[in-house]
Amino acid sequence: MSTTLHKPAARYRPPAPLGGRGAGPRRSRSSLLALLFLAPALVLLGAFVAWPMLSAFRLSFTDSSGFGRESWVGFENYATVFTDPAVLRALGNTGLYATLFTPTAVIVALALALALNHPRLPLRGAFRTALFLPFVVSLAVAAFAWSYLLDPQIGLLNYWLRGAGLQLGNVLQDPALAMPTVALVAVWKNFGFYMVIFLAGLQEIPASLREAAVVDGANAWQRFVHITLPMLSNTFAFVLIIALIAALQAFDQIYVMTGGGPFGSTQTIVMEIYESGFRELELGFASALSYVLLAITLLLSLVQFVFFGRREQDTQ
């Protein structure tokens, strides 16, 4: 008589999660290590960015001068921002400066990037370097140099124009020409930076798309409108936003060239913040003005994000 031995059934074991059974502890250790490396940067950001912003927000509801006691004034500083004639004039000047600077800088940078991206252009590297050099120059040095160039007595630009029979005059002391002049100097200083960003975006566009368009008989303008511009929409939006933010924060170049004059025609909102906070010691009012500028910048950036987001969806 033979006996049959039955092997006990194997115990069911659930499948291991992706990454193995030790993935959980390893992930925790990786997160802890990442936080450890990020800690110095987070401490610096908290100490020099987050804390000053929170302190400024609190000061915007007080009449603080930086010395002595301060009183809680609620929204009085914010109400003053929209009723003070000097602040309203500075807001208007900032809007005019942004309107002159932003589209001009972006269009000039895009046009030069398209030209310098052409494969048959000789000495492309030399041209790119030469056009980028103004951005490397210190802003204060560039402002002083242009102030001397535009000087009606000793300026080389006026001297050359007089030789050609033209009279430029003292444009920095003319209330109608001072703001366009400082905006053009800012365009000269910054377009090289935006041009480099556009060049990087252009080189991401597959050459096969342009080649296919050429085979289909599309001319240069049609290739730009239907291929280059849609493929460059994200880069275009990024450049437009950073150019607009730079325009809204304009201060040092204009301060060196005109000091806000003549007759306040170049006084920007950041110059108004500087004078309110550090000359007149109205820290509460200057903080409120800073937060109004922050709100305007966020609002304009959000509008551009929404516009270019919808445009990208339409393109897809």
Order of alpha helices (4+ residues) and beta strands (2+ residues): alpha-alpha-alpha-alpha-alpha-alpha-alpha-alpha-alpha-alpha-alpha-alpha-alpha-alpha
